[in-house]
Amino acid sequence: MPPEWRVSDAPVDYAEALAEMEARVAAIAAGAAPELVWLLEHPPLYTAGPSARPEHLLDAGGLPVIGTRRGGQYTYHGPGQRVAYAMLRLDRAGRDVKRFVRLLEDWMIATVARFNIRAERREGRVGVWVARPDKPPLPDGAPAEDKIAAIGVRVRRWVSFHGVALNVEPDLARFAGVVPCGISGHGVTSLADLGVTATMADADVALRAAFDETFGRA
C-alpha cells in the first residue's frame, strides 16, 4: 500500500507531534496501520539531538529548547518551514539506514529542482546544500554554500520517524541562535531567500511528486 499523506494546516505542538509519531510507528511495525508522511509546521522552537553540544546553543532568544532523540544536533523549527515526518518501513531502502538517509536527500533535491533550484548533497554534511556564488567565498577559499533542507531520523523496528525540514519562507535569522546541525561556516537559505515565490501548498505539491519519483524508483 502507498503511504498515507496528512497535512496539518495549523502549527503542531512539538510534544504532540512526538506522541503521534511514537504511536503511529508502533502501529506500522505491528502491521496495524499504513505508512505515513505527515506535513506540518511547528511553532518557533529549537530542538537538540543526542549529539548536540552545549556550546552550539548560542542564543535561544526566549524560544523553547527541546531535547529529541532524532539524529543530528541543534536545529530551528518554525512557521514557514515545511516539516515532513516520514514514518516509513526501511524495506524501501533494504533496511540500510545510510541508504535511507540518501533517499531522503534525493527527495529534497528533487523537490527543490521543481522550483529550478539546483541542490546537492555533501559528504560529511547531512542535508541538502545550494551553492551561493552571490556570497563571498569561505576563508579557505571554498565557495559559499547554504543549507536549504535538514534531515534527522530515528529508526525503530525498521520503521523510520522524524524526517526532513524544507525551508520555504521561515525567519532565517532564528538559525543564528544555534550552530545548525553542528556545522559552522555555512549559512541557511530558503526558497524565498533564493527568489522563489512559493506557498506552502506549492511546496506540498512538489514534495508529493518528488516523493513518488524518488521512493517509487527506489
VMD Tcl script that draws the C-alpha trace (Angstrom):
set ca {
  {0.00 0.00 0.00}
  {1.22 3.55 -0.68}
  {1.81 5.73 2.37}
  {-0.99 7.84 3.78}
  {-0.39 11.59 3.42}
  {-1.56 14.04 6.07}
  {-1.35 17.85 6.05}
  {-1.81 19.91 9.21}
  {-2.79 23.48 8.42}
  {-2.29 24.89 11.93}
  {1.11 24.72 13.69}
  {1.50 21.48 15.66}
  {2.98 21.43 19.17}
  {6.27 19.52 19.13}
  {5.41 17.23 22.05}
  {2.07 16.41 20.41}
  {3.85 15.51 17.17}
  {6.30 13.25 19.01}
  {3.49 11.39 20.75}
  {1.64 10.95 17.45}
  {4.76 9.63 15.73}
  {5.53 7.18 18.54}
  {2.03 5.73 18.35}
  {1.98 5.54 14.56}
  {5.40 3.88 14.31}
  {4.30 1.20 16.76}
  {1.16 0.59 14.71}
  {3.10 0.42 11.43}
  {5.60 -2.03 12.91}
  {2.71 -4.20 14.14}
  {1.05 -4.15 10.72}
  {-1.94 -2.28 12.12}
  {-1.55 0.97 10.14}
  {-0.14 2.09 6.80}
  {2.99 4.17 6.45}
  {2.51 7.90 6.87}
  {4.06 11.11 5.57}
  {2.90 13.99 7.76}
  {3.38 17.57 6.51}
  {3.24 20.28 9.15}
  {4.76 23.38 10.71}
  {5.81 23.88 14.31}
  {5.60 26.98 16.49}
  {9.07 28.60 16.83}
  {11.47 26.41 18.83}
  {14.89 24.79 18.83}
  {15.42 21.05 19.06}
  {18.56 19.30 20.25}
  {19.51 15.82 19.10}
  {21.56 13.43 21.27}
  {24.89 14.70 19.90}
  {24.10 18.41 20.40}
  {26.97 20.25 22.11}
  {26.02 22.86 24.75}
  {28.33 25.47 23.23}
  {26.38 25.25 19.96}
  {23.34 26.81 21.63}
  {24.31 30.44 21.05}
  {21.20 32.45 21.94}
  {17.77 30.86 22.21}
  {16.17 34.30 22.41}
  {13.47 33.05 24.76}
  {12.36 30.21 22.48}
  {11.88 26.69 23.90}
  {14.82 24.30 23.52}
  {13.55 20.72 23.40}
  {15.65 17.58 23.57}
  {14.81 14.95 21.00}
  {16.17 11.53 20.08}
  {16.28 12.03 16.32}
  {19.68 12.03 14.69}
  {21.62 15.26 14.49}
  {22.34 18.22 16.74}
  {20.62 21.61 17.11}
  {18.16 23.00 14.60}
  {15.35 25.53 14.41}
  {11.74 24.84 13.53}
  {9.10 27.48 12.96}
  {6.47 28.94 10.66}
  {7.44 28.98 7.01}
  {9.36 25.72 7.29}
  {7.67 22.60 5.95}
  {8.45 19.65 8.17}
  {7.80 16.25 6.62}
  {7.69 13.46 9.17}
  {8.28 10.24 7.26}
  {7.05 7.10 9.02}
  {8.19 4.52 6.51}
  {9.31 0.90 6.51}
  {13.01 0.69 5.78}
  {12.28 -2.22 3.47}
  {12.17 0.61 0.91}
  {15.91 1.03 1.44}
  {16.89 -2.58 2.01}
  {16.99 -1.99 5.78}
  {20.03 0.18 5.19}
  {19.83 3.35 7.29}
  {22.57 5.16 5.36}
  {20.84 4.42 2.07}
  {17.57 5.62 3.53}
  {19.15 8.95 4.51}
  {20.50 9.30 0.98}
  {16.99 8.69 -0.36}
  {15.70 11.47 1.87}
  {18.40 13.74 0.44}
  {17.40 12.69 -3.08}
  {13.80 13.53 -2.18}
  {14.75 17.06 -1.12}
  {16.99 17.57 -4.17}
  {14.14 16.50 -6.47}
  {11.70 18.73 -4.57}
  {13.66 21.96 -4.92}
  {14.50 21.10 -8.53}
  {10.81 21.68 -9.25}
  {11.46 25.32 -8.35}
  {14.53 25.45 -10.64}
  {16.95 25.26 -7.72}
  {20.00 23.05 -8.00}
  {20.77 21.41 -4.68}
  {23.37 18.78 -3.86}
  {24.50 16.51 -1.05}
  {27.91 16.88 0.55}
  {29.90 14.06 2.10}
  {30.24 14.60 5.81}
  {27.39 17.15 5.90}
  {23.93 15.60 6.14}
  {21.29 17.71 4.46}
  {20.85 19.40 1.12}
  {23.03 22.31 0.03}
  {22.81 25.14 -2.50}
  {25.87 26.91 -3.96}
  {25.84 30.68 -3.34}
  {28.11 32.36 -5.91}
  {26.47 35.65 -4.87}
  {28.20 35.39 -1.46}
  {31.89 35.81 -0.59}
  {33.88 32.56 -0.54}
  {34.78 30.93 2.76}
  {38.08 31.83 4.49}
  {39.73 28.74 3.00}
  {38.68 29.84 -0.49}
  {35.89 27.28 -0.86}
  {32.69 28.60 -2.45}
  {29.86 29.58 -0.11}
  {27.05 27.07 0.32}
  {23.80 27.29 2.29}
  {21.58 24.51 3.60}
  {18.01 24.54 2.30}
  {16.79 21.27 3.85}
  {17.77 19.48 7.05}
  {17.46 15.77 7.80}
  {17.20 13.97 11.12}
  {15.74 10.50 11.54}
  {15.30 7.72 14.04}
  {14.51 4.07 13.32}
  {12.58 1.63 15.49}
  {11.75 -1.93 14.44}
  {12.84 -0.93 10.92}
  {10.30 1.89 10.74}
  {11.57 5.46 10.39}
  {10.27 8.55 12.07}
  {11.16 12.23 12.29}
  {12.32 13.18 8.78}
  {13.12 16.34 6.83}
  {12.61 20.09 7.12}
  {12.41 22.21 3.96}
  {12.87 25.95 4.32}
  {10.11 27.60 2.31}
  {9.96 31.05 3.93}
  {10.99 30.83 7.61}
  {12.66 33.56 9.65}
  {16.25 32.71 8.73}
  {17.59 34.97 11.48}
  {16.42 32.37 14.01}
  {19.05 29.92 12.77}
  {21.70 32.25 14.17}
  {20.63 31.17 17.66}
  {22.40 27.83 17.20}
  {25.15 26.23 15.18}
  {22.75 24.40 12.84}
  {23.43 20.67 12.87}
  {26.85 21.43 14.39}
  {28.14 22.80 11.08}
  {29.77 26.20 11.28}
  {30.99 28.34 8.39}
  {27.95 27.72 6.22}
  {24.62 29.51 6.10}
  {20.98 28.56 5.83}
  {18.72 29.53 2.94}
  {15.12 29.09 1.80}
  {13.05 29.12 -1.36}
  {12.13 32.75 -0.61}
  {15.75 33.72 0.06}
  {16.65 32.31 -3.34}
  {13.99 34.42 -5.05}
  {11.30 31.75 -5.36}
  {7.76 32.82 -4.54}
  {6.03 29.66 -3.34}
  {3.19 28.94 -0.95}
  {3.24 26.06 1.48}
  {0.69 24.36 -0.76}
  {3.13 24.72 -3.69}
  {5.82 23.09 -1.58}
  {3.47 20.25 -0.66}
  {2.70 19.52 -4.31}
  {6.42 19.40 -5.09}
  {7.14 17.19 -2.07}
  {4.47 14.69 -3.07}
  {5.58 14.48 -6.71}
  {9.26 14.19 -5.77}
  {8.48 11.52 -3.16}
  {6.72 9.34 -5.71}
  {9.63 9.79 -8.11}
  {12.31 9.05 -5.53}
  {10.82 6.29 -3.43}
  {8.82 4.74 -6.25}
  {12.03 4.28 -8.19}
  {13.82 3.01 -5.07}
}
mol new
graphics top color blue
foreach p $ca { graphics top sphere $p radius 0.5 }
foreach p [lrange $ca 0 end-1] q [lrange $ca 1 end] { graphics top cylinder $p $q radius 0.2 }
display resetview
